[in-house]
Amino acid sequence: MINMRVYGSSGLAISILAISMAVGLRYLLSGYLNSFLVVVLATILAYVPHELMHIAVARRLGCLSTYTLDPVGLVLTLMSSAFPIKIIMPGYVIISAPYYDSFTRRKIEAITASVGPLTNIAIGLGALLLQLMLTEVLSYYVTLILLLLQVIVQLSAWIAFFNLLPIPPLDGSKIITWSPLTWGAMFTSSIGLMLYLLLF
């Protein structure tokens, strides 16, 4: 059987393009190239740190880790471009832990799973604060910057919320089995960010 998986930076680059298409296809089809490029940049700033933090923390804990493109997740991500609700799961980080007891493995999986959504919550809140600070400034370039920040907040909030759903193989399923309180705090934070976007 042919191995359809793509690993490392190549897989990450394809994932960025897929997410950008899912989120910003309407801009591309309408001829708003600048807005689509803003979506691409926002995707890089919201999605890449999430995955890199998974890798960095896993390696810090003595594990082997790499990003891999998932063919099924990639197709679902691209298909979601036709729907209001986006499925952002084009790939994931594979972690190989040199530990055999289930307690240590669960702990490592929970910690590495937590840092991705936490990164998005932090990025989303930071972008939201910058957006609020710049809303009074008017010019073409600042308008593009505001659009960039808005898309970063939306993507970060959605990536955090989606990944924290307690459904395997998402991050939330690993976190909740290790520490329900940690999962609850993170999930509540992501919901709060989502509600702010919906209300304001």
N, C-alpha and C positions, 0 to 999 in steps of 0.2 A: 504494500500500500504506500502511496506517495505521501511524504510528510508535508503537510500544507502550512505548518507553523513557521513564522518568521520571528527571529529573536533579536534582542538588543535594540540599538538605535534605529535600525531599519523598520522593525515592528512598531516602534514608538512614532516614527515619522508617518507611517501609514495610518496609525491610530489618530494622530493629530488631524490629518486630512479628512478622515472619515467623520470625526466629531464636528469639524468645521463645516462639512457638507450637511450633516444632520441639523446643525443649528443655523447655519447661514445660507442655505441653498436659495432661499427666497430672495436674498440680496443679489446673489449671482445671476439668477434668472431674470431679475428686474434691471440688471445692468449697473447696480450700485457696487462697483468693484472695490471702492475705498471701504465701504461698510463690510464687505466680505473679508477683506484683508484685516480689518479690525477684529472680526470674529476669529480669524486664524490666530492672530496674536493673543487674543484673550484665551483661546483654547490652550495655547502653549503655556501661558502664565497660570492657568487654573488646573490643567490636567497633568502636565509634566512634573511639577513639584510633588503632586500626590503620589505618582508612581516612583519617583526618585527617592522619596522619603521611605517608602516600603523597602526599597533596595538597600538604602544606606543603613537603616536600623537593623534589617536582617543581617547584613554583613557585620555590623557592629556587635551583634549577638553571636557571631561565629558561624553564620550560615552562608551557604552559597545562594545567590539570588540573581535572577535576570528577568527582564521583561519579555513577554512573548505575545505575539498576536494570536487571537483566537478567531478562527474562520467563522464560526457560528455567531459569536458576539459581534464581529465586524459586520456581517450581513444584517443583523438586527439593528445595529447602530445606524447603518446607511438607510435601512427601510424606515426608521423612525423620522427621517427627514420629511415624510409625507404626513406626519401626525403632530399634534400640539405637544404631546408628552414624548420626551426624548429618552431613548434607551442608550445610555453611555456605558458600554462595556466591550470595546473592541479588543481588549487584551487584558492581561493581568501579570503580576509578578510571581514567578515560580520560586519557591523557597525550599531549599534542601537542608534540613537541620541534621547535624551529626549527633543527635540525641535520640535515644530509643524509649525512654520512659514517657508515658503519655502525659504526665503532669508538666514536665519541662516543655514538651512539644506544644501543648495547649497554651502555655504561658507565652512562649515565643510567638506563636501564631496570633494570639490576642494583642500582644504589644505591637507587632509589625502591622497588624490590621488597623490598629487604632490611629497610627501616625498619619495615614493617608487622609481620612476624613477630618482629623484635627487640623491638618495643614490647610485643607479647603475652608474650614470654618475661619481660621486665622486670616487667610488671603481674602475671603469674602468680606469679613469685617473691616479689614484694612482698606480694601477698595471702596467699600461703602462710605467710610469716613472721608476718604479723598474725594469721592463723588459729591458728598454733602458740602465739603469745603469749596469746591469749584463751581457749584451750581450758579453762583452769582456772577461769574466771569463769562462774558460773551465774546466769542470770536469763532471763526471756522475751525481752527485747530483745537481750541478748547472743546468745541462741540464733539469733535472726533475723540478727544481724550475722555470726555464724559461717556460717550458711547462705549469706548473700550472698558472703562471702569464698570459701567452698567452690565456689560456682558460678562466680565470677570466675576462680579457679584452673583449674577444669575447662574452661571456655570458652576462656580464654587459651591453655592448653596445646593444646587441640584445634585452635583457629584457627591457631596457629603451626605445628603439625605438618601440618595439612591444606594450608596455603598453601605449605609448603616442599617438598611432593611435587614432584619434577622432571617435572611433566606440564603442558604448555601448556593454558590460559593462566595457570596458577598462578604465584605469585611464584618458587617454587623453580626453574622452568624457565629463568627469566631470570637468576637468581643463579648457578646451576651452570655456565651457558655462559660467564659472565664470570669467576667465581672459584670453582672446585670446592672449594678449601680453606675459603673463607668459608661456602659452602653446607654443607659437612660439619660445621663447628663449630656452625652454627646448628641444623642438623637433629639433631645429637647432643644439643644442649641441650634441644630440644623433646622428644626421645625420653626424656631423663632426667626431665623434668618429668612426662611421661605415666607412666613407670614408677613414679615416687614415688607418684602418685595410685593406681595399680593395686595397689601393694604395701602402702601405709600408709593 
